[in-house]
């Protein structure tokens, strides 16, 4: 499984790089703040909403600490999706939130 640090993701955003971020935390967690532009698909719904994702794109998976996003990354990889787990999750995020 590919991984990227929160700082690396923040650098990509600050450089204006177009990236697709999927936040797998629960709705109430995301309401407290998420990475700008991130799409919320709670981990329990990934299986039912993965058809919304494009296999030709690369997705960065995010959660609170990196565990749930790691599970989501492994699951999606098993179906042929190109995903990267953001290690440390939102606990490591120092960038802007919305």
Order of alpha helices (4+ residues) and beta strands (2+ residues): beta-alpha-beta-alpha-beta-alpha-beta-alpha-beta
